[in-house]
């Protein structure tokens, strides 16, 4: 798994979350460990989310061009 950030779409509460990778995570971290982190540590429910790992922190919002965190 490659990326420095995890973005989560949580459909249960209608919000988007972005987390930075923890220092001990490796670039090739597998999805089972990330899903464990998202459910056990962050409290998301897997059946109500979609997530992805990525390298760029910037979020693109087409309604206002670009915004950054």
mmCIF file as Biopython writes it, N, C-alpha, C and O atoms, coordinates in Angstrom:
data_model
#
loop_
_atom_site.group_PDB
_atom_site.id
_atom_site.type_symbol
_atom_site.label_atom_id
_atom_site.label_alt_id
_atom_site.label_comp_id
_atom_site.label_asym_id
_atom_site.label_entity_id
_atom_site.label_seq_id
_atom_site.pdbx_PDB_ins_code
_atom_site.Cartn_x
_atom_site.Cartn_y
_atom_site.Cartn_z
_atom_site.occupancy
_atom_site.B_iso_or_equiv
_atom_site.auth_seq_id
_atom_site.auth_asym_id
_atom_site.pdbx_PDB_model_num
ATOM 1   N N  . UNK A ? 1  ? 0.858   -1.170 0.000  1.0 0.0 1  A 1 
ATOM 2   C CA . UNK A ? 1  ? 0.000   0.000  0.000  1.0 0.0 1  A 1 
ATOM 3   C C  . UNK A ? 1  ? 0.898   1.226  0.000  1.0 0.0 1  A 1 
ATOM 4   O O  . UNK A ? 1  ? 1.726   1.394  0.895  1.0 0.0 1  A 1 
ATOM 5   N N  . UNK A ? 2  ? 0.740   2.065  -0.983 1.0 0.0 2  A 1 
ATOM 6   C CA . UNK A ? 2  ? 1.590   3.239  -1.087 1.0 0.0 2  A 1 
ATOM 7   C C  . UNK A ? 2  ? 0.772   4.477  -0.776 1.0 0.0 2  A 1 
ATOM 8   O O  . UNK A ? 2  ? -0.381  4.585  -1.196 1.0 0.0 2  A 1 
ATOM 9   N N  . UNK A ? 3  ? 1.359   5.412  -0.043 1.0 0.0 3  A 1 
ATOM 10  C CA . UNK A ? 3  ? 0.700   6.671  0.238  1.0 0.0 3  A 1 
ATOM 11  C C  . UNK A ? 3  ? 1.025   7.170  1.631  1.0 0.0 3  A 1 
ATOM 12  O O  . UNK A ? 3  ? 1.385   6.398  2.520  1.0 0.0 3  A 1 
ATOM 13  N N  . UNK A ? 4  ? 0.891   8.473  1.802  1.0 0.0 4  A 1 
ATOM 14  C CA . UNK A ? 4  ? 1.174   9.098  3.090  1.0 0.0 4  A 1 
ATOM 15  C C  . UNK A ? 4  ? -0.096  9.490  3.834  1.0 0.0 4  A 1 
ATOM 16  O O  . UNK A ? 4  ? -0.045  9.815  5.020  1.0 0.0 4  A 1 
ATOM 17  N N  . UNK A ? 5  ? -1.223  9.462  3.156  1.0 0.0 5  A 1 
ATOM 18  C CA . UNK A ? 5  ? -2.492  9.875  3.748  1.0 0.0 5  A 1 
ATOM 19  C C  . UNK A ? 5  ? -3.563  8.837  3.452  1.0 0.0 5  A 1 
ATOM 20  O O  . UNK A ? 5  ? -3.491  8.127  2.449  1.0 0.0 5  A 1 
ATOM 21  N N  . UNK A ? 6  ? -4.555  8.754  4.329  1.0 0.0 6  A 1 
ATOM 22  C CA . UNK A ? 6  ? -5.732  7.933  4.097  1.0 0.0 6  A 1 
ATOM 23  C C  . UNK A ? 6  ? -6.930  8.866  4.123  1.0 0.0 6  A 1 
ATOM 24  O O  . UNK A ? 6  ? -7.125  9.602  5.090  1.0 0.0 6  A 1 
ATOM 25  N N  . UNK A ? 7  ? -7.729  8.841  3.075  1.0 0.0 7  A 1 
ATOM 26  C CA . UNK A ? 7  ? -8.974  9.599  3.039  1.0 0.0 7  A 1 
ATOM 27  C C  . UNK A ? 7  ? -10.124 8.613  3.147  1.0 0.0 7  A 1 
ATOM 28  O O  . UNK A ? 7  ? -10.163 7.598  2.451  1.0 0.0 7  A 1 
ATOM 29  N N  . UNK A ? 8  ? -11.066 8.932  4.040  1.0 0.0 8  A 1 
ATOM 30  C CA . UNK A ? 8  ? -12.205 8.064  4.319  1.0 0.0 8  A 1 
ATOM 31  C C  . UNK A ? 8  ? -13.491 8.814  4.013  1.0 0.0 8  A 1 
ATOM 32  O O  . UNK A ? 8  ? -13.707 9.919  4.511  1.0 0.0 8  A 1 
ATOM 33  N N  . UNK A ? 9  ? -14.344 8.214  3.195  1.0 0.0 9  A 1 
ATOM 34  C CA . UNK A ? 9  ? -15.702 8.715  2.992  1.0 0.0 9  A 1 
ATOM 35  C C  . UNK A ? 9  ? -16.591 7.913  3.933  1.0 0.0 9  A 1 
ATOM 36  O O  . UNK A ? 9  ? -16.772 6.711  3.739  1.0 0.0 9  A 1 
ATOM 37  N N  . UNK A ? 10 ? -17.145 8.564  4.943  1.0 0.0 10 A 1 
ATOM 38  C CA . UNK A ? 10 ? -17.987 7.878  5.922  1.0 0.0 10 A 1 
ATOM 39  C C  . UNK A ? 10 ? -19.443 8.195  5.611  1.0 0.0 10 A 1 
ATOM 40  O O  . UNK A ? 10 ? -19.932 9.279  5.928  1.0 0.0 10 A 1 
ATOM 41  N N  . UNK A ? 11 ? -20.130 7.246  4.992  1.0 0.0 11 A 1 
ATOM 42  C CA . UNK A ? 11 ? -21.509 7.447  4.555  1.0 0.0 11 A 1 
ATOM 43  C C  . UNK A ? 11 ? -22.492 7.429  5.718  1.0 0.0 11 A 1 
ATOM 44  O O  . UNK A ? 11 ? -23.594 7.967  5.608  1.0 0.0 11 A 1 
ATOM 45  N N  . UNK A ? 12 ? -22.106 6.821  6.815  1.0 0.0 12 A 1 
ATOM 46  C CA . UNK A ? 12 ? -22.989 6.745  7.978  1.0 0.0 12 A 1 
ATOM 47  C C  . UNK A ? 12 ? -23.250 8.124  8.572  1.0 0.0 12 A 1 
ATOM 48  O O  . UNK A ? 12 ? -24.369 8.433  8.981  1.0 0.0 12 A 1 
ATOM 49  N N  . UNK A ? 13 ? -22.206 8.951  8.615  1.0 0.0 13 A 1 
ATOM 50  C CA . UNK A ? 13 ? -22.380 10.286 9.198  1.0 0.0 13 A 1 
ATOM 51  C C  . UNK A ? 13 ? -22.238 11.405 8.166  1.0 0.0 13 A 1 
ATOM 52  O O  . UNK A ? 13 ? -22.367 12.583 8.499  1.0 0.0 13 A 1 
ATOM 53  N N  . UNK A ? 14 ? -21.974 11.031 6.918  1.0 0.0 14 A 1 
ATOM 54  C CA . UNK A ? 14 ? -21.908 12.022 5.851  1.0 0.0 14 A 1 
ATOM 55  C C  . UNK A ? 14 ? -20.725 12.967 5.937  1.0 0.0 14 A 1 
ATOM 56  O O  . UNK A ? 14 ? -20.864 14.161 5.671  1.0 0.0 14 A 1 
ATOM 57  N N  . UNK A ? 15 ? -19.551 12.441 6.310  1.0 0.0 15 A 1 
ATOM 58  C CA . UNK A ? 15 ? -18.360 13.276 6.422  1.0 0.0 15 A 1 
ATOM 59  C C  . UNK A ? 15 ? -17.171 12.618 5.734  1.0 0.0 15 A 1 
ATOM 60  O O  . UNK A ? 15 ? -17.153 11.411 5.492  1.0 0.0 15 A 1 
ATOM 61  N N  . UNK A ? 16 ? -16.180 13.449 5.427  1.0 0.0 16 A 1 
ATOM 62  C CA . UNK A ? 16 ? -14.926 12.984 4.840  1.0 0.0 16 A 1 
ATOM 63  C C  . UNK A ? 16 ? -13.828 13.214 5.873  1.0 0.0 16 A 1 
ATOM 64  O O  . UNK A ? 16 ? -13.729 14.296 6.451  1.0 0.0 16 A 1 
ATOM 65  N N  . UNK A ? 17 ? -13.011 12.202 6.099  1.0 0.0 17 A 1 
ATOM 66  C CA . UNK A ? 17 ? -11.902 12.289 7.046  1.0 0.0 17 A 1 
ATOM 67  C C  . UNK A ? 17 ? -10.602 12.051 6.303  1.0 0.0 17 A 1 
ATOM 68  O O  . UNK A ? 17 ? -10.556 11.292 5.335  1.0 0.0 17 A 1 
ATOM 69  N N  . UNK A ? 18 ? -9.535  12.713 6.767  1.0 0.0 18 A 1 
ATOM 70  C CA . UNK A ? 18 ? -8.215  12.474 6.198  1.0 0.0 18 A 1 
ATOM 71  C C  . UNK A ? 18 ? -7.240  12.265 7.349  1.0 0.0 18 A 1 
ATOM 72  O O  . UNK A ? 18 ? -7.155  13.083 8.265  1.0 0.0 18 A 1 
ATOM 73  N N  . UNK A ? 19 ? -6.508  11.160 7.289  1.0 0.0 19 A 1 
ATOM 74  C CA . UNK A ? 19 ? -5.540  10.818 8.325  1.0 0.0 19 A 1 
ATOM 75  C C  . UNK A ? 19 ? -4.155  10.715 7.708  1.0 0.0 19 A 1 
ATOM 76  O O  . UNK A ? 19 ? -4.002  10.254 6.577  1.0 0.0 19 A 1 
ATOM 77  N N  . UNK A ? 20 ? -3.141  11.149 8.463  1.0 0.0 20 A 1 
ATOM 78  C CA . UNK A ? 20 ? -1.765  10.944 8.034  1.0 0.0 20 A 1 
ATOM 79  C C  . UNK A ? 20 ? -1.335  9.558  8.474  1.0 0.0 20 A 1 
ATOM 80  O O  . UNK A ? 20 ? -1.754  9.073  9.525  1.0 0.0 20 A 1 
ATOM 81  N N  . UNK A ? 21 ? -0.493  8.920  7.665  1.0 0.0 21 A 1 
ATOM 82  C CA . UNK A ? 21 ? 0.045   7.623  8.058  1.0 0.0 21 A 1 
ATOM 83  C C  . UNK A ? 21 ? 0.835   7.783  9.346  1.0 0.0 21 A 1 
ATOM 84  O O  . UNK A ? 21 ? 1.530   8.779  9.544  1.0 0.0 21 A 1 
ATOM 85  N N  . UNK A ? 22 ? 0.721   6.800  10.209 1.0 0.0 22 A 1 
ATOM 86  C CA . UNK A ? 22 ? 1.522   6.803  11.428 1.0 0.0 22 A 1 
ATOM 87  C C  . UNK A ? 22 ? 2.962   6.491  11.066 1.0 0.0 22 A 1 
ATOM 88  O O  . UNK A ? 22 ? 3.235   5.832  10.063 1.0 0.0 22 A 1 
ATOM 89  N N  . UNK A ? 23 ? 3.881   6.971  11.892 1.0 0.0 23 A 1 
ATOM 90  C CA . UNK A ? 23 ? 5.303   6.807  11.579 1.0 0.0 23 A 1 
ATOM 91  C C  . UNK A ? 23 ? 5.715   5.352  11.403 1.0 0.0 23 A 1 
ATOM 92  O O  . UNK A ? 23 ? 6.611   5.065  10.610 1.0 0.0 23 A 1 
ATOM 93  N N  . UNK A ? 24 ? 5.082   4.422  12.124 1.0 0.0 24 A 1 
ATOM 94  C CA . UNK A ? 24 ? 5.519   3.031  12.058 1.0 0.0 24 A 1 
ATOM 95  C C  . UNK A ? 24 ? 4.940   2.271  10.868 1.0 0.0 24 A 1 
ATOM 96  O O  . UNK A ? 24 ? 5.296   1.114  10.645 1.0 0.0 24 A 1 
ATOM 97  N N  . UNK A ? 25 ? 4.063   2.895  10.112 1.0 0.0 25 A 1 
ATOM 98  C CA . UNK A ? 25 ? 3.511   2.224  8.938  1.0 0.0 25 A 1 
ATOM 99  C C  . UNK A ? 25 ? 4.541   2.227  7.827  1.0 0.0 25 A 1 
ATOM 100 O O  . UNK A ? 25 ? 5.240   3.217  7.611  1.0 0.0 25 A 1 
ATOM 101 N N  . UNK A ? 26 ? 4.624   1.138  7.143  1.0 0.0 26 A 1 
ATOM 102 C CA . UNK A ? 26 ? 5.531   1.005  6.007  1.0 0.0 26 A 1 
ATOM 103 C C  . UNK A ? 26 ? 4.800   1.390  4.734  1.0 0.0 26 A 1 
ATOM 104 O O  . UNK A ? 26 ? 3.570   1.412  4.710  1.0 0.0 26 A 1 
ATOM 105 N N  . UNK A ? 27 ? 5.541   1.694  3.676  1.0 0.0 27 A 1 
ATOM 106 C CA . UNK A ? 27 ? 4.924   2.011  2.385  1.0 0.0 27 A 1 
ATOM 107 C C  . UNK A ? 27 ? 4.096   0.859  1.856  1.0 0.0 27 A 1 
ATOM 108 O O  . UNK A ? 27 ? 3.115   1.079  1.145  1.0 0.0 27 A 1 
ATOM 109 N N  . UNK A ? 28 ? 4.471   -0.357 2.188  1.0 0.0 28 A 1 
ATOM 110 C CA . UNK A ? 28 ? 3.757   -1.521 1.669  1.0 0.0 28 A 1 
ATOM 111 C C  . UNK A ? 28 ? 2.760   -2.086 2.682  1.0 0.0 28 A 1 
ATOM 112 O O  . UNK A ? 28 ? 2.420   -3.268 2.622  1.0 0.0 28 A 1 
ATOM 113 N N  . UNK A ? 29 ? 2.295   -1.259 3.601  1.0 0.0 29 A 1 
ATOM 114 C CA . UNK A ? 29 ? 1.322   -1.703 4.607  1.0 0.0 29 A 1 
ATOM 115 C C  . UNK A ? 29 ? 0.110   -2.313 3.925  1.0 0.0 29 A 1 
ATOM 116 O O  . UNK A ? 29 ? -0.398  -1.762 2.949  1.0 0.0 29 A 1 
ATOM 117 N N  . UNK A ? 30 ? -0.356  -3.445 4.431  1.0 0.0 30 A 1 
ATOM 118 C CA . UNK A ? 30 ? -1.479  -4.096 3.768  1.0 0.0 30 A 1 
ATOM 119 C C  . UNK A ? 30 ? -2.815  -3.520 4.221  1.0 0.0 30 A 1 
ATOM 120 O O  . UNK A ? 30 ? -2.917  -2.893 5.275  1.0 0.0 30 A 1 
ATOM 121 N N  . UNK A ? 31 ? -3.819  -3.744 3.413  1.0 0.0 31 A 1 
ATOM 122 C CA . UNK A ? 31 ? -5.124  -3.134 3.658  1.0 0.0 31 A 1 
ATOM 123 C C  . UNK A ? 31 ? -5.787  -3.670 4.926  1.0 0.0 31 A 1 
ATOM 124 O O  . UNK A ? 31 ? -6.588  -2.963 5.537  1.0 0.0 31 A 1 
ATOM 125 N N  . UNK A ? 32 ? -5.475  -4.900 5.335  1.0 0.0 32 A 1 
ATOM 126 C CA . UNK A ? 32 ? -6.059  -5.432 6.573  1.0 0.0 32 A 1 
ATOM 127 C C  . UNK A ? 32 ? -5.636  -4.608 7.781  1.0 0.0 32 A 1 
ATOM 128 O O  . UNK A ? 32 ? -6.455  -4.325 8.656  1.0 0.0 32 A 1 
ATOM 129 N N  . UNK A ? 33 ? -4.370  -4.223 7.837  1.0 0.0 33 A 1 
ATOM 130 C CA . UNK A ? 33 ? -3.893  -3.406 8.957  1.0 0.0 33 A 1 
ATOM 131 C C  . UNK A ? 33 ? -4.484  -2.006 8.923  1.0 0.0 33 A 1 
ATOM 132 O O  . UNK A ? 33 ? -4.807  -1.444 9.969  1.0 0.0 33 A 1 
ATOM 133 N N  . UNK A ? 34 ? -4.627  -1.446 7.746  1.0 0.0 34 A 1 
ATOM 134 C CA . UNK A ? 34 ? -5.225  -0.117 7.633  1.0 0.0 34 A 1 
ATOM 135 C C  . UNK A ? 34 ? -6.691  -0.178 8.038  1.0 0.0 34 A 1 
ATOM 136 O O  . UNK A ? 34 ? -7.180  0.706  8.741  1.0 0.0 34 A 1 
ATOM 137 N N  . UNK A ? 35 ? -7.392  -1.213 7.601  1.0 0.0 35 A 1 
ATOM 138 C CA . UNK A ? 35 ? -8.801  -1.343 7.980  1.0 0.0 35 A 1 
ATOM 139 C C  . UNK A ? 35 ? -8.949  -1.591 9.481  1.0 0.0 35 A 1 
ATOM 140 O O  . UNK A ? 35 ? -9.913  -1.122 10.086 1.0 0.0 35 A 1 
ATOM 141 N N  . UNK A ? 36 ? -8.014  -2.318 10.092 1.0 0.0 36 A 1 
ATOM 142 C CA . UNK A ? 36 ? -8.023  -2.481 11.541 1.0 0.0 36 A 1 
ATOM 143 C C  . UNK A ? 36 ? -7.894  -1.116 12.213 1.0 0.0 36 A 1 
ATOM 144 O O  . UNK A ? 36 ? -8.634  -0.808 13.147 1.0 0.0 36 A 1 
ATOM 145 N N  . UNK A ? 37 ? -6.948  -0.296 11.736 1.0 0.0 37 A 1 
ATOM 146 C CA . UNK A ? 37 ? -6.738  1.045  12.288 1.0 0.0 37 A 1 
ATOM 147 C C  . UNK A ? 37 ? -8.001  1.903  12.146 1.0 0.0 37 A 1 
ATOM 148 O O  . UNK A ? 37 ? -8.407  2.583  13.088 1.0 0.0 37 A 1 
ATOM 149 N N  . UNK A ? 38 ? -8.610  1.864  10.967 1.0 0.0 38 A 1 
ATOM 150 C CA . UNK A ? 38 ? -9.794  2.693  10.728 1.0 0.0 38 A 1 
ATOM 151 C C  . UNK A ? 38 ? -10.973 2.275  11.601 1.0 0.0 38 A 1 
ATOM 152 O O  . UNK A ? 38 ? -11.756 3.124  12.028 1.0 0.0 38 A 1 
ATOM 153 N N  . UNK A ? 39 ? -11.108 0.983  11.868 1.0 0.0 39 A 1 
ATOM 154 C CA . UNK A ? 39 ? -12.238 0.518  12.675 1.0 0.0 39 A 1 
ATOM 155 C C  . UNK A ? 39 ? -11.937 0.558  14.171 1.0 0.0 39 A 1 
ATOM 156 O O  . UNK A ? 39 ? -12.731 1.092  14.945 1.0 0.0 39 A 1 
ATOM 157 N N  . UNK A ? 40 ? -10.818 0.008  14.580 1.0 0.0 40 A 1 
ATOM 158 C CA . UNK A ? 40 ? -10.513 -0.121 16.003 1.0 0.0 40 A 1 
ATOM 159 C C  . UNK A ? 40 ? -10.050 1.187  16.625 1.0 0.0 40 A 1 
ATOM 160 O O  . UNK A ? 40 ? -10.470 1.533  17.728 1.0 0.0 40 A 1 
ATOM 161 N N  . UNK A ? 41 ? -9.199  1.904  15.935 1.0 0.0 41 A 1 
ATOM 162 C CA . UNK A ? 41 ? -8.634  3.137  16.498 1.0 0.0 41 A 1 
ATOM 163 C C  . UNK A ? 41 ? -9.519  4.344  16.201 1.0 0.0 41 A 1 
ATOM 164 O O  . UNK A ? 41 ? -9.759  5.171  17.081 1.0 0.0 41 A 1 
ATOM 165 N N  . UNK A ? 42 ? -10.005 4.447  14.961 1.0 0.0 42 A 1 
ATOM 166 C CA . UNK A ? 42 ? -10.762 5.631  14.555 1.0 0.0 42 A 1 
ATOM 167 C C  . UNK A ? 42 ? -12.271 5.468  14.656 1.0 0.0 42 A 1 
ATOM 168 O O  . UNK A ? 42 ? -12.995 6.462  14.586 1.0 0.0 42 A 1 
ATOM 169 N N  . UNK A ? 43 ? -12.771 4.236  14.821 1.0 0.0 43 A 1 
ATOM 170 C CA . UNK A ? 43 ? -14.189 4.019  15.058 1.0 0.0 43 A 1 
ATOM 171 C C  . UNK A ? 43 ? -15.098 3.970  13.844 1.0 0.0 43 A 1 
ATOM 172 O O  . UNK A ? 43 ? -16.319 4.034  13.986 1.0 0.0 43 A 1 
ATOM 173 N N  . UNK A ? 44 ? -14.523 3.857  12.648 1.0 0.0 44 A 1 
ATOM 174 C CA . UNK A ? 44 ? -15.345 3.731  11.442 1.0 0.0 44 A 1 
ATOM 175 C C  . UNK A ? 44 ? -15.890 2.307  11.331 1.0 0.0 44 A 1 
ATOM 176 O O  . UNK A ? 44 ? -15.327 1.376  11.908 1.0 0.0 44 A 1 
ATOM 177 N N  . UNK A ? 45 ? -16.969 2.142  10.598 1.0 0.0 45 A 1 
ATOM 178 C CA . UNK A ? 45 ? -17.529 0.820  10.306 1.0 0.0 45 A 1 
ATOM 179 C C  . UNK A ? 45 ? -17.276 0.514  8.835  1.0 0.0 45 A 1 
ATOM 180 O O  . UNK A ? 45 ? -17.690 1.274  7.960  1.0 0.0 45 A 1 
ATOM 181 N N  . UNK A ? 46 ? -16.600 -0.590 8.563  1.0 0.0 46 A 1 
ATOM 182 C CA . UNK A ? 46 ? -16.179 -0.904 7.195  1.0 0.0 46 A 1 
ATOM 183 C C  . UNK A ? 46 ? -17.329 -0.962 6.211  1.0 0.0 46 A 1 
ATOM 184 O O  . UNK A ? 46 ? -17.157 -0.603 5.046  1.0 0.0 46 A 1 
ATOM 185 N N  . UNK A ? 47 ? -18.497 -1.405 6.645  1.0 0.0 47 A 1 
ATOM 186 C CA . UNK A ? 47 ? -19.614 -1.509 5.708  1.0 0.0 47 A 1 
ATOM 187 C C  . UNK A ? 47 ? -20.233 -0.151 5.383  1.0 0.0 47 A 1 
ATOM 188 O O  . UNK A ? 47 ? -21.130 -0.066 4.543  1.0 0.0 47 A 1 
ATOM 189 N N  . UNK A ? 48 ? -19.760 0.919  6.045  1.0 0.0 48 A 1 
ATOM 190 C CA . UNK A ? 48 ? -20.294 2.255  5.793  1.0 0.0 48 A 1 
ATOM 191 C C  . UNK A ? 48 ? -19.256 3.232  5.262  1.0 0.0 48 A 1 
ATOM 192 O O  . UNK A ? 48 ? -19.510 4.436  5.220  1.0 0.0 48 A 1 
ATOM 193 N N  . UNK A ? 49 ? -18.082 2.733  4.854  1.0 0.0 49 A 1 
ATOM 194 C CA . UNK A ? 49 ? -17.030 3.638  4.384  1.0 0.0 49 A 1 
ATOM 195 C C  . UNK A ? 49 ? -16.414 3.145  3.079  1.0 0.0 49 A 1 
ATOM 196 O O  . UNK A ? 49 ? -16.527 1.976  2.710  1.0 0.0 49 A 1 
ATOM 197 N N  . UNK A ? 50 ? -15.765 4.070  2.404  1.0 0.0 50 A 1 
ATOM 198 C CA . UNK A ? 50 ? -14.808 3.790  1.328  1.0 0.0 50 A 1 
ATOM 199 C C  . UNK A ? 50 ? -13.552 4.556  1.716  1.0 0.0 50 A 1 
ATOM 200 O O  . UNK A ? 50 ? -13.642 5.663  2.247  1.0 0.0 50 A 1 
ATOM 201 N N  . UNK A ? 51 ? -12.373 3.974  1.455  1.0 0.0 51 A 1 
ATOM 202 C CA . UNK A ? 51 ? -11.133 4.655  1.804  1.0 0.0 51 A 1 
ATOM 203 C C  . UNK A ? 51 ? -10.095 4.443  0.717  1.0 0.0 51 A 1 
ATOM 204 O O  . UNK A ? 51 ? -10.177 3.516  -0.090 1.0 0.0 51 A 1 
ATOM 205 N N  . UNK A ? 52 ? -9.110  5.341  0.727  1.0 0.0 52 A 1 
ATOM 206 C CA . UNK A ? 52 ? -7.983  5.189  -0.187 1.0 0.0 52 A 1 
ATOM 207 C C  . UNK A ? 52 ? -6.738  5.784  0.443  1.0 0.0 52 A 1 
ATOM 208 O O  . UNK A ? 52 ? -6.815  6.716  1.244  1.0 0.0 52 A 1 
ATOM 209 N N  . UNK A ? 53 ? -5.596  5.238  0.075  1.0 0.0 53 A 1 
ATOM 210 C CA . UNK A ? 53 ? -4.301  5.771  0.490  1.0 0.0 53 A 1 
ATOM 211 C C  . UNK A ? 53 ? -3.734  6.554  -0.678 1.0 0.0 53 A 1 
ATOM 212 O O  . UNK A ? 53 ? -3.871  6.149  -1.832 1.0 0.0 53 A 1 
ATOM 213 N N  . UNK A ? 54 ? -3.087  7.698  -0.372 1.0 0.0 54 A 1 
ATOM 214 C CA . UNK A ? 54 ? -2.557  8.556  -1.431 1.0 0.0 54 A 1 
ATOM 215 C C  . UNK A ? 54 ? -1.420  9.408  -0.901 1.0 0.0 54 A 1 
ATOM 216 O O  . UNK A ? 54 ? -1.220  9.508  0.310  1.0 0.0 54 A 1 
ATOM 217 N N  . UNK A ? 55 ? -0.679  10.019 -1.808 1.0 0.0 55 A 1 
ATOM 218 C CA . UNK A ? 55 ? 0.510   10.793 -1.445 1.0 0.0 55 A 1 
ATOM 219 C C  . UNK A ? 55 ? 0.277   12.289 -1.298 1.0 0.0 55 A 1 
ATOM 220 O O  . UNK A ? 55 ? 1.049   12.957 -0.610 1.0 0.0 55 A 1 
ATOM 221 N N  . UNK A ? 56 ? -0.743  12.825 -1.910 1.0 0.0 56 A 1 
ATOM 222 C CA . UNK A ? 56 ? -0.947  14.275 -1.925 1.0 0.0 56 A 1 
ATOM 223 C C  . UNK A ? 56 ? -2.026  14.652 -0.918 1.0 0.0 56 A 1 
ATOM 224 O O  . UNK A ? 56 ? -3.130  14.107 -0.951 1.0 0.0 56 A 1 
ATOM 225 N N  . UNK A ? 57 ? -1.709  15.584 -0.022 1.0 0.0 57 A 1 
ATOM 226 C CA . UNK A ? 57 ? -2.647  15.986 1.021  1.0 0.0 57 A 1 
ATOM 227 C C  . UNK A ? 57 ? -3.759  16.885 0.473  1.0 0.0 57 A 1 
ATOM 228 O O  . UNK A ? 57 ? -4.860  16.915 1.024  1.0 0.0 57 A 1 
ATOM 229 N N  . UNK A ? 58 ? -3.480  17.607 -0.593 1.0 0.0 58 A 1 
ATOM 230 C CA . UNK A ? 58 ? -4.421  18.572 -1.146 1.0 0.0 58 A 1 
ATOM 231 C C  . UNK A ? 58 ? -5.740  17.903 -1.539 1.0 0.0 58 A 1 
ATOM 232 O O  . UNK A ? 58 ? -5.750  16.805 -2.097 1.0 0.0 58 A 1 
ATOM 233 N N  . UNK A ? 59 ? -6.843  18.575 -1.242 1.0 0.0 59 A 1 
ATOM 234 C CA . UNK A ? 59 ? -8.173  18.119 -1.639 1.0 0.0 59 A 1 
ATOM 235 C C  . UNK A ? 59 ? -8.681  19.062 -2.724 1.0 0.0 59 A 1 
ATOM 236 O O  . UNK A ? 59 ? -8.627  20.281 -2.567 1.0 0.0 59 A 1 
ATOM 237 N N  . UNK A ? 60 ? -9.168  18.500 -3.816 1.0 0.0 60 A 1 
ATOM 238 C CA . UNK A ? 60 ? -9.687  19.299 -4.927 1.0 0.0 60 A 1 
ATOM 239 C C  . UNK A ? 60 ? -11.196 19.394 -4.792 1.0 0.0 60 A 1 
ATOM 240 O O  . UNK A ? 60 ? -11.883 18.378 -4.684 1.0 0.0 60 A 1 
ATOM 241 N N  . UNK A ? 61 ? -11.707 20.614 -4.800 1.0 0.0 61 A 1 
ATOM 242 C CA . UNK A ? 61 ? -13.146 20.865 -4.739 1.0 0.0 61 A 1 
ATOM 243 C C  . UNK A ? 61 ? -13.515 21.632 -6.005 1.0 0.0 61 A 1 
ATOM 244 O O  . UNK A ? 61 ? -13.173 22.808 -6.126 1.0 0.0 61 A 1 
ATOM 245 N N  . UNK A ? 62 ? -14.206 20.991 -6.952 1.0 0.0 62 A 1 
ATOM 246 C CA . UNK A ? 62 ? -14.474 21.644 -8.229 1.0 0.0 62 A 1 
ATOM 247 C C  . UNK A ? 62 ? -15.379 22.876 -8.119 1.0 0.0 62 A 1 
ATOM 248 O O  . UNK A ? 62 ? -15.440 23.676 -9.053 1.0 0.0 62 A 1 
ATOM 249 N N  . UNK A ? 63 ? -16.070 23.037 -7.011 1.0 0.0 63 A 1 
ATOM 250 C CA . UNK A ? 63 ? -16.946 24.208 -6.869 1.0 0.0 63 A 1 
ATOM 251 C C  . UNK A ? 63 ? -16.163 25.471 -6.556 1.0 0.0 63 A 1 
ATOM 252 O O  . UNK A ? 63 ? -16.637 26.574 -6.827 1.0 0.0 63 A 1 
ATOM 253 N N  . UNK A ? 64 ? -14.972 25.327 -5.988 1.0 0.0 64 A 1 
ATOM 254 C CA . UNK A ? 64 ? -14.159 26.505 -5.683 1.0 0.0 64 A 1 
ATOM 255 C C  . UNK A ? 64 ? -12.717 26.324 -6.158 1.0 0.0 64 A 1 
ATOM 256 O O  . UNK A ? 64 ? -11.794 26.925 -5.608 1.0 0.0 64 A 1 
ATOM 257 N N  . UNK A ? 65 ? -12.538 25.512 -7.160 1.0 0.0 65 A 1 
ATOM 258 C CA . UNK A ? 65 ? -11.231 25.199 -7.752 1.0 0.0 65 A 1 
ATOM 259 C C  . UNK A ? 65 ? -10.416 24.314 -6.846 1.0 0.0 65 A 1 
ATOM 260 O O  . UNK A ? 65 ? -10.551 23.093 -6.916 1.0 0.0 65 A 1 
ATOM 261 N N  . UNK A ? 66 ? -9.564  24.880 -5.985 1.0 0.0 66 A 1 
ATOM 262 C CA . UNK A ? 66 ? -8.722  24.063 -5.128 1.0 0.0 66 A 1 
ATOM 263 C C  . UNK A ? 66 ? -8.674  24.641 -3.728 1.0 0.0 66 A 1 
ATOM 264 O O  . UNK A ? 66 ? -8.643  25.855 -3.526 1.0 0.0 66 A 1 
ATOM 265 N N  . UNK A ? 67 ? -8.670  23.716 -2.759 1.0 0.0 67 A 1 
ATOM 266 C CA . UNK A ? 67 ? -8.456  24.118 -1.372 1.0 0.0 67 A 1 
ATOM 267 C C  . UNK A ? 67 ? -7.406  23.190 -0.793 1.0 0.0 67 A 1 
ATOM 268 O O  . UNK A ? 67 ? -7.237  22.073 -1.281 1.0 0.0 67 A 1 
ATOM 269 N N  . UNK A ? 68 ? -6.711  23.620 0.216  1.0 0.0 68 A 1 
ATOM 270 C CA . UNK A ? 68 ? -5.723  22.787 0.888  1.0 0.0 68 A 1 
ATOM 271 C C  . UNK A ? 68 ? -6.030  22.768 2.367  1.0 0.0 68 A 1 
ATOM 272 O O  . UNK A ? 68 ? -6.648  23.684 2.908  1.0 0.0 68 A 1 
ATOM 273 N N  . UNK A ? 69 ? -5.588  21.711 3.003  1.0 0.0 69 A 1 
ATOM 274 C CA . UNK A ? 69 ? -5.788  21.572 4.460  1.0 0.0 69 A 1 
ATOM 275 C C  . UNK A ? 69 ? -4.684  22.237 5.211  1.0 0.0 69 A 1 
ATOM 276 O O  . UNK A ? 69 ? -4.679  22.225 6.442  1.0 0.0 69 A 1 
#
